[in-house]
């Protein structure tokens, strides 16, 4: 059986992930185990390659508007990732915000992560804004990983919204590739055209520079309420006005959001699969509401089948 790292690198295959966050800081180990087992029970009959464990940070310096849901620190993502791996025998992608440690401390963190926690698949993220105490830049963190000579598969984040504003997100991807990133995970997609524009520019530039494109994992999330929609916008997710109204005015907002996500993925696949980009899928719930967690699992099944169909048709030149 291929490891998650091998699946991420093997560009002939799709990669299918489920995203989650660690329990709140202070959660006892027994309770954390209970939370993990409850989540994994929901996924019992779902075929997935691994899980993304996010590193949640206070992003209040990024935006003036108040956070719709109060920020709460979580348990160390490595704790939860290691627990999840033990429980479901699947590997994880562990996120890490790098700004809080200096280079020396970050290198020690890398040693501990790969040694004590047995986590080799990492997605590094930088500070959410230029303000605050930034002890390590993302570029310096990439350099530290390269210097470490540890067995790490390094990934990065891609944000199509930046491409809308600056038109250079595809160049960021190529720069991060040259610094060691083997794959990228997108921010949640609700503006398909922004993602299509970014990925088309990326594929075109890779072709021009004779660079093998990295895997792009597309993230989708359900939205079942006005509060969730507000939170998504606060996080910087681009949601066209008409799309927001369509969700809010629906008799079943959650179901409507799933239909929107299916349509959005279909548009992206139709535009991007012919370009030869290796793709993946990540589904997450942005809240702890049972309805939205269950909807995320339903969305996973729906979008995985759609992506597998497109990739199979492409492989057969249909």
C-alpha positions in Angstrom: 0.0 0.0 0.0 1.3 3.5 -0.9 2.0 5.9 1.9 0.3 9.3 1.9 3.6 10.9 0.8 3.9 8.5 -2.2 0.3 9.2 -3.2 1.0 12.9 -3.1 4.0 12.5 -5.3 2.5 10.0 -7.7 0.7 12.4 -10.0 -1.2 9.7 -11.9 -3.5 9.3 -8.9 -6.0 11.6 -7.2 -5.5 12.3 -3.5 -8.5 12.6 -1.2 -8.3 14.1 2.3 -10.5 15.2 5.2 -9.6 18.3 7.2 -10.1 18.8 10.9 -8.8 20.8 13.8 -7.5 19.6 17.2 -9.6 19.9 20.3 -9.4 23.0 22.5 -6.3 23.6 24.6 -6.7 22.0 28.0 -8.7 19.0 26.6 -7.6 15.9 28.6 -6.1 13.0 26.6 -9.1 10.7 27.3 -11.5 13.4 26.0 -9.3 14.0 23.0 -9.4 10.3 22.2 -13.1 10.3 22.5 -13.4 13.2 20.1 -11.1 11.5 17.6 -13.0 8.2 17.8 -16.3 10.0 17.3 -15.0 11.7 14.1 -13.5 8.5 12.8 -16.7 6.6 13.4 -18.4 9.1 11.1 -15.8 8.3 8.4 -16.0 4.5 8.9 -17.6 3.9 5.5 -15.7 6.6 3.6 -12.6 5.9 1.5 -10.0 8.6 2.1 -6.2 8.8 1.9 -5.4 10.8 5.0 -6.4 13.7 7.2 -5.3 17.3 7.4 -4.8 18.6 10.9 -4.8 22.3 11.0 -2.8 24.7 13.2 -5.4 27.3 14.2 -4.0 30.8 14.8 -5.5 34.1 16.1 -5.8 36.1 12.9 -7.2 39.3 14.5 -4.3 41.4 13.2 -5.2 40.5 9.6 -8.6 42.2 9.7 -10.4 44.9 11.7 -13.8 43.2 11.8 -14.4 41.1 14.9 -14.1 37.3 14.6 -17.6 35.8 14.2 -16.7 32.8 16.3 -14.4 33.5 19.4 -10.8 32.3 18.9 -9.8 29.4 21.2 -6.3 27.9 21.3 -6.1 24.2 20.5 -4.1 21.2 21.5 -0.8 20.8 19.6 -1.8 19.6 16.1 1.0 17.0 16.3 -0.6 15.4 19.4 -3.9 15.1 17.5 -2.3 14.0 14.2 -0.3 11.2 16.0 -3.5 10.1 17.8 -5.5 10.1 14.6 -2.8 8.1 12.8 -2.8 5.5 15.6 -6.6 5.2 15.5 -7.2 4.9 11.8 -3.8 3.7 10.5 -3.7 6.5 8.0 -1.1 9.2 7.7 -1.8 12.9 8.1 -0.8 16.3 6.8 0.1 18.5 9.8 -0.1 22.3 9.4 2.4 24.5 11.2 2.4 28.3 11.6 6.1 29.2 11.6 6.1 32.8 12.8 6.2 32.2 16.5 9.7 30.6 16.8 13.1 31.7 15.7 15.2 29.6 13.3 16.9 27.6 16.0 13.7 26.8 17.9 12.0 25.9 14.6 14.8 23.4 13.7 14.3 21.8 17.2 10.6 21.6 16.5 11.2 19.8 13.2 13.4 17.2 15.0 10.7 16.7 17.6 8.0 16.5 15.0 9.6 13.8 12.9 11.1 11.9 15.8 8.7 12.0 18.8 5.5 12.5 16.8 6.4 10.6 13.6 4.9 13.3 11.4 6.7 13.7 8.1 4.1 15.4 5.9 4.0 19.1 6.8 2.2 22.2 5.4 3.9 25.4 6.6 2.1 28.7 6.8 3.4 32.2 7.5 2.1 35.0 9.7 -1.5 36.1 8.7 -0.3 39.7 8.6 2.9 41.8 8.7 2.0 43.0 12.2 3.0 41.3 15.4 6.0 39.5 16.6 7.3 37.6 13.5 10.4 35.6 14.5 10.6 33.5 11.4 9.6 34.1 7.8 8.1 31.4 5.6 11.1 31.6 3.3 13.5 31.1 6.2 11.3 28.2 7.4 11.6 26.5 4.0 15.4 27.0 4.2 15.5 25.4 7.6 13.6 22.4 6.4 16.1 22.0 3.5 19.1 22.3 5.9 17.6 19.7 8.3 18.0 16.8 5.9 15.0 15.2 7.7 12.6 12.9 5.9 9.9 15.6 5.4 7.4 16.0 2.5 6.8 19.7 2.4 3.6 21.4 1.3 2.4 25.0 1.0 -0.9 26.9 0.9 -2.3 28.6 -2.2 -5.0 31.3 -2.1 -6.8 32.1 -5.3 -8.1 35.4 -3.8 -4.5 36.7 -3.9 -4.4 36.0 -7.6 -7.6 38.1 -8.1 -5.9 41.0 -6.4 -2.3 40.8 -7.5 -2.3 38.3 -10.4 0.8 36.6 -9.2 -0.3 33.6 -7.1 1.0 31.2 -9.8 4.5 32.8 -9.4 4.3 32.3 -5.7 3.6 28.6 -6.3 6.6 28.2 -8.6 8.8 30.1 -6.1 7.6 27.8 -3.2 8.3 24.7 -5.4 11.8 25.9 -5.9 12.1 26.1 -2.1 11.0 22.5 -1.6 7.2 22.4 -1.7 5.9 19.2 -3.4 2.2 20.0 -3.2 -0.2 22.8 -2.3 -3.5 23.0 -0.4 -6.0 25.7 -1.5 -8.1 27.9 0.7 -11.8 26.9 0.6 -13.2 27.4 -2.9 -16.4 29.4 -3.4 -15.2 31.5 -6.4 -14.4 29.0 -9.1 -13.3 31.5 -11.7 -10.6 32.8 -9.4 -9.2 29.3 -9.0 -9.5 28.6 -12.7 -7.6 31.8 -13.5 -4.8 31.0 -11.0 -4.4 27.4 -12.1 -4.5 28.2 -15.8 -1.7 30.8 -15.3 0.2 28.2 -13.2 0.0 25.5 -15.8 0.9 27.9 -18.6 4.0 29.2 -16.7 5.1 25.7 -15.8 4.9 24.7 -19.4 6.9 27.8 -20.5 9.6 27.2 -17.9 9.6 23.5 -18.4 8.7 22.8 -14.7 6.8 19.8 -13.6 3.6 21.2 -11.9 3.0 20.2 -8.3 -0.2 18.7 -7.0 -2.9 21.1 -6.1 -5.4 20.0 -3.5 -8.7 21.8 -3.7 -10.5 22.5 -0.5 -14.3 22.7 -0.2 -16.5 23.3 2.8 -20.3 23.4 3.4 -22.1 26.5 4.7 -25.3 26.1 6.5 -26.0 29.4 8.2 -25.5 33.2 8.0 -23.0 32.9 10.8 -20.9 30.4 9.0 -21.1 32.5 5.8 -19.9 35.5 7.8 -17.0 33.5 9.3 -16.0 32.3 5.8 -15.8 35.9 4.6 -13.8 36.9 7.7 -11.3 34.1 6.9 -10.8 35.7 3.5 -12.7 33.2 1.4 -14.0 34.9 -1.7 -17.8 34.4 -2.0 -19.6 36.1 -4.9 -22.5 38.2 -3.7 -25.0 36.1 -5.7 -23.6 32.9 -4.2 -24.1 34.2 -0.7 -27.7 35.3 -1.4 -28.4 31.9 -3.0 -27.3 30.1 0.2 -29.1 32.5 2.6 -32.3 32.6 0.6 -32.6 28.9 0.2 -35.1 26.8 2.2 -32.2 24.4 2.9 -28.9 26.5 3.0 -26.7 23.5 3.8 -28.0 21.5 0.8 -27.7 24.5 -1.4 -24.1 25.0 -0.5 -23.4 21.4 -1.4 -24.9 21.9 -4.8 -22.9 25.1 -5.3 -19.7 23.3 -4.3 -20.5 20.5 -6.8 -21.1 23.0 -9.6 -17.9 24.9 -8.7 -15.7 21.8 -8.7 -17.3 20.7 -12.1 -16.4 24.1 -13.6 -12.8 23.9 -12.3 -12.3 20.3 -13.5 -13.7 21.1 -16.9 -11.2 23.9 -17.3 -8.1 22.5 -15.5 -8.0 18.7 -16.1 -7.1 19.2 -19.8 -4.1 21.3 -18.6 -2.5 18.2 -17.0 -2.3 19.5 -13.5 -2.2 16.8 -10.8 -5.2 17.4 -8.4 -6.5 16.4 -5.1 -9.5 17.1 -2.9 -9.8 18.2 0.7 -13.1 18.6 2.6 -13.5 20.4 5.9 -16.1 21.8 8.2 -15.4 25.2 9.5 -17.6 24.8 12.5 -18.4 22.2 15.2 -22.1 22.1 14.3 -23.1 18.4 13.8 -25.2 19.3 10.7 -22.2 20.9 9.0 -19.8 18.1 9.9 -22.2 15.5 8.5 -22.7 17.7 5.5 -19.0 17.9 5.0 -18.8 14.1 4.8 -21.7 14.0 2.3 -19.9 16.7 0.3 -16.7 14.6 0.4 -18.5 11.6 -1.2 -20.1 13.8 -3.8 -17.0 15.7 -4.9 -14.7 12.7 -4.7 -16.9 10.8 -7.2 -17.0 13.8 -9.5 -13.2 14.3 -9.4 -12.5 10.6 -9.9 -14.8 10.6 -13.0 -13.0 13.5 -14.5 -9.6 12.1 -13.9 -10.6 8.7 -15.3 -12.1 10.3 -18.4 -8.9 12.3 -18.9 -6.7 9.2 -18.5 -8.8 7.5 -21.2 -8.8 10.6 -23.4 -12.6 10.7 -23.4 
